Amino acid sequence: MKAGADELYCAVPALPAYGSAELLPDKDLKPAIKTAHALGVKISLAVNSMFIPCARAGARRLLDRLAALDQAGLDAFIVSSPALFALLKERGGLKARLHLSSIQPCFNSETVKLFLGYGVTRVIFPNQLSGAEAAPAIKLCRKAGAETEIFDYRFFGCTYVNGRCKLHRPNFHTFVKVKEGAALCRSGSGAWRGLGLKSFDADPARTGELREVSGRVAARLGCGGPLRIADSGAFFDYFSAGTDFLKYGTRSDPSEAKARRVAAMRSMIAAAGEVSAKFPHKKARAAFVEKMNRWDPHGF
């Protein structure tokens, strides 16, 4: 909170969330809600698995659990499954807001309209969408009274379509030398380095090409480094389009790193506001990019 966070979010083992890193123990969730509110901040719960693996009776139990958390004062549920959205709409009566997870990627205004119909009050955009592409959807959300949000993808994110990617976990690929549990597709993880490719029944005269092929595979899996769209210009475009929230999303990071990076993100938002107030848009964008290029990357 001291670093400048306005909201918190978490996930728990007993509810269907996307990813298993740094889950909050179930027994700690209600105390966490009280603590967050005592600090003057909101707290959201990720229930954003793409699949809800239960029959109708199990779905009723899930809805009962969410209703109990709603009564406990939870501020929002982060959801991705259209099935869960439909069940929540059918049940009704929740005070908590509904946020559309980036796991269910929203690439255009028609998708926004679909999920607004389910009662979504905030759309979290995927990393593949540029600020300019998202601008019509942001405008639509603002007109409908819904909020918008992006992740800071310098620190977090699948380099492909997150909710559909099959390179997250080793059970989806056969590279045995990758660190156990590492996601080949995770930006900044470096898991795709040193894949150790070997030729199989190849022409001995062409074995010298293996290093080049290995390099191409590594670049393809890791997109050659940080996401192309996750740069300061892309952030400024989202900022200018009126995006409401910037999220830091690497739950597995140590608290010290989270605090440092949240503070850096706060400074970045302030810098975008300063140049926007001082210059016309085009000049403000250039000034912001120049300012960000001078920042020490190790500070993040």
ZIHUCOR-V467653 format. One record per residue. RES is the residue in one letter. PHI is phi in degrees with one decimal (NA if undefined). PSI is psi in degrees with one decimal (999 if undefined). BURIAL is # if it has 16 or more other ideal C-beta (glycine too) atoms within 10 Angstrom, else .. Layout:
res	phi	psi	burial
RES	PHI	PSI	BURIAL
RES	PHI	PSI	BURIAL
This chain:
res	phi	psi	burial
M	NA	-39.7	.
K	-62.8	-26.8	.
A	-75.6	-15.2	.
G	118.5	11.3	.
A	-72.2	137.8	#
D	-97.0	-23.5	.
E	-141.8	162.6	.
L	-127.7	155.9	#
Y	-143.9	158.1	#
C	-155.6	177.9	#
A	-143.2	158.2	#
V	-129.8	154.2	#
P	-62.7	-31.4	.
A	-78.2	-8.6	.
L	-120.2	147.9	#
P	-73.6	93.9	#
A	-110.1	159.7	#
Y	-88.5	115.1	#
G	95.3	151.2	#
S	-119.8	10.2	.
A	-77.3	134.2	.
E	48.6	54.4	.
L	-77.5	141.0	#
L	-76.9	131.3	#
P	-54.8	139.7	.
D	-54.2	-40.7	.
K	-67.0	-17.8	.
D	-92.1	-5.0	.
L	-67.8	-49.9	#
K	-63.6	-42.2	.
P	-60.1	-34.9	.
A	-65.3	-37.1	#
I	-61.8	-45.5	#
K	-63.7	-42.4	.
T	-64.7	-44.5	.
A	-59.6	-45.1	#
H	-67.7	-34.0	.
A	-65.1	-29.2	.
L	-85.8	-4.0	.
G	83.7	22.3	.
V	-123.8	159.3	.
K	-89.7	158.2	#
I	-136.2	133.7	#
S	-116.0	153.8	#
L	-117.2	127.4	#
A	-80.1	116.7	#
V	-124.2	55.4	#
N	-112.3	30.3	#
S	-62.8	143.3	#
M	-69.8	-22.1	#
F	-125.2	140.7	.
I	-109.1	93.9	#
P	-81.3	67.5	.
C	-154.4	155.8	.
A	-81.0	-173.6	.
R	-58.9	-41.1	.
A	-64.3	-41.4	.
G	-65.3	-35.7	.
A	-64.9	-38.2	#
R	-64.1	-40.5	.
R	-64.5	-39.8	.
L	-61.8	-45.2	#
L	-63.9	-36.8	#
D	-63.6	-39.9	.
R	-65.6	-42.5	.
L	-65.8	-37.7	#
A	-64.2	-37.8	#
A	-64.9	-39.8	.
L	-68.8	-34.7	#
D	-61.2	-43.6	#
Q	-66.0	-28.0	.
A	-77.0	-5.7	.
G	103.0	10.1	.
L	-56.9	137.8	#
D	-83.5	-32.8	#
A	-159.3	151.4	#
F	-108.8	132.8	#
I	-97.7	116.1	#
V	-127.4	147.8	#
S	-123.3	-31.8	#
S	-75.3	123.0	#
P	-57.0	-31.5	.
A	-63.5	-43.6	.
L	-69.0	-38.7	#
F	-57.8	-44.0	#
A	-64.9	-40.9	.
L	-64.5	-41.9	#
L	-65.3	-39.4	#
K	-66.3	-40.5	.
E	-63.7	-40.5	.
R	-72.5	-47.8	.
G	68.7	179.0	.
G	86.4	-0.8	.
L	-78.5	139.8	#
K	-88.0	-29.0	.
A	-64.7	148.8	#
R	-82.9	161.9	#
L	-114.7	125.8	#
H	-111.1	133.4	#
L	-81.9	115.7	#
S	-67.3	149.1	#
S	-68.8	-13.1	#
I	-61.4	-31.4	#
Q	-100.3	86.0	#
P	-63.5	134.0	#
C	-110.4	105.7	#
F	-101.4	-8.2	.
N	-157.5	172.6	.
S	-66.8	-32.2	#
E	-65.2	-37.7	.
T	-66.7	-39.3	.
V	-57.2	-46.9	#
K	-59.4	-41.0	.
L	-58.2	-49.1	.
F	-78.5	-26.8	#
L	-61.0	-32.6	#
G	-65.9	-21.8	.
Y	-86.5	-2.1	.
G	97.3	13.8	.
V	-64.3	135.4	#
T	-114.4	-3.9	#
R	-150.7	134.9	#
V	-109.1	124.5	#
I	-101.5	114.6	#
F	-80.6	148.8	#
P	-77.5	162.8	#
N	-73.8	-15.0	#
Q	-77.9	-8.7	#
L	-97.1	125.2	#
S	-77.1	164.7	#
G	-60.6	-40.9	#
A	-65.1	-39.7	.
E	-67.5	-34.9	.
A	-79.7	-16.6	#
A	-53.2	-45.9	#
P	-62.6	-37.7	.
A	-68.4	-38.7	#
I	-62.9	-42.1	#
K	-62.2	-41.8	.
L	-63.5	-43.6	#
C	-60.8	-44.4	#
R	-61.8	-41.5	.
K	-64.0	-34.6	.
A	-85.6	-3.3	.
G	82.1	15.6	.
A	-97.9	149.4	#
E	-89.0	165.8	#
T	-131.8	155.4	#
E	-151.7	148.2	#
I	-132.3	155.1	#
F	-85.9	153.5	#
D	-85.4	98.4	#
Y	-80.1	5.4	#
R	-68.4	-27.1	#
F	-107.3	-7.5	#
F	-158.0	146.8	#
G	130.3	141.1	#
C	-71.2	139.6	#
T	-79.6	-4.5	#
Y	-113.5	-154.5	#
V	-85.4	105.4	.
N	-52.2	-49.5	#
G	-71.0	-11.4	#
R	-116.7	-1.8	.
C	-76.5	138.7	#
K	-111.4	23.3	.
L	-110.4	5.6	#
H	-62.9	-40.3	#
R	-127.8	150.2	#
P	-59.0	-22.4	#
N	-69.4	-7.3	.
F	-102.8	-1.9	.
H	-144.6	172.9	#
T	-117.6	17.0	.
F	-78.7	104.4	#
V	-80.1	-15.4	.
K	-91.7	-4.3	.
V	-71.5	137.9	#
K	-51.5	133.2	.
E	-55.9	130.1	.
G	88.5	-11.0	.
A	-76.5	146.0	#
A	-96.4	122.5	#
L	-62.5	-25.8	#
C	-96.8	-1.0	#
R	-79.4	124.3	#
S	-63.7	132.1	#
G	83.7	-7.3	#
S	-76.2	-29.8	.
G	69.6	11.1	.
A	-63.3	-25.7	#
W	-80.2	-7.9	#
R	-75.3	142.5	.
G	66.9	43.2	.
L	-66.9	-20.3	#
G	66.4	46.8	.
L	-66.2	142.8	.
K	-125.6	146.8	.
S	-78.2	148.4	.
F	-127.0	113.2	.
D	55.8	43.4	.
A	-96.5	158.9	.
D	-63.9	118.6	.
P	-53.1	-29.2	.
A	-69.6	-14.5	.
R	-110.9	8.5	.
T	-62.9	-22.7	.
G	-66.5	-16.8	.
E	-81.0	-9.9	.
L	-60.8	-40.1	.
R	-62.0	-41.8	.
E	-64.7	-42.6	.
V	-63.4	-43.5	.
S	-59.6	-40.9	.
G	-63.7	-39.0	.
R	-67.5	-40.1	.
V	-63.6	-44.4	.
A	-61.6	-42.7	#
A	-65.4	-36.5	.
R	-68.1	-45.2	.
L	-67.9	-37.7	#
G	-99.1	9.9	#
C	54.7	25.3	#
G	71.6	12.5	.
G	130.8	-149.9	.
P	-60.4	154.1	#
L	-57.3	133.8	#
R	-60.5	-33.7	.
I	-83.8	-12.0	#
A	-91.1	59.4	#
D	-120.6	177.0	#
S	-66.9	-33.9	#
G	-64.3	-40.7	.
A	-64.1	-41.7	#
F	-61.9	-43.7	#
F	-62.9	-35.8	#
D	-62.9	-43.0	#
Y	-65.1	-42.4	#
F	-58.8	-46.6	#
S	-67.8	-30.9	#
A	-73.7	-12.3	#
G	100.2	21.9	.
T	-58.9	137.9	#
D	-85.7	-35.3	.
F	-135.1	144.7	.
L	-118.2	125.2	#
K	-112.2	140.5	#
Y	-100.9	122.6	#
G	-121.3	12.5	#
T	-91.0	91.9	#
R	-62.6	-28.1	#
S	-80.6	-7.4	.
D	-68.0	147.5	#
P	-64.9	156.3	.
S	-57.5	-37.6	.
E	-61.3	-43.0	.
A	-67.2	-40.3	.
K	-60.4	-46.7	#
A	-63.2	-42.3	#
R	-63.6	-42.2	.
R	-77.0	-34.8	#
V	-62.8	-41.3	#
A	-62.4	-40.0	#
A	-64.5	-39.9	#
M	-65.0	-38.8	#
R	-59.9	-44.0	.
S	-63.8	-37.3	.
M	-65.3	-42.7	#
I	-62.4	-43.1	.
A	-62.8	-41.1	.
A	-64.0	-40.4	#
A	-63.1	-39.6	#
G	-66.2	-39.1	.
E	-64.0	-48.1	.
V	-71.2	-30.3	#
S	-67.0	-34.7	#
A	-75.8	-21.6	.
K	-95.7	-34.0	.
F	-126.4	161.3	.
P	-62.0	162.0	.
H	-53.9	-52.1	.
K	-60.6	-43.8	.
K	-70.0	-36.2	.
A	-63.9	-41.0	#
R	-61.7	-46.0	#
A	-63.1	-40.5	.
A	-66.0	-37.5	#
F	-67.1	-45.5	#
V	-60.6	-43.1	#
E	-61.6	-42.6	.
K	-63.4	-44.5	.
M	-65.7	-35.1	#
N	-65.9	-21.6	.
R	-87.9	-10.9	.
W	-71.4	146.4	.
D	-73.6	114.8	.
P	-62.3	-24.0	.
H	-71.6	-14.8	.
G	-70.1	-12.5	.
F	-96.1	999	.
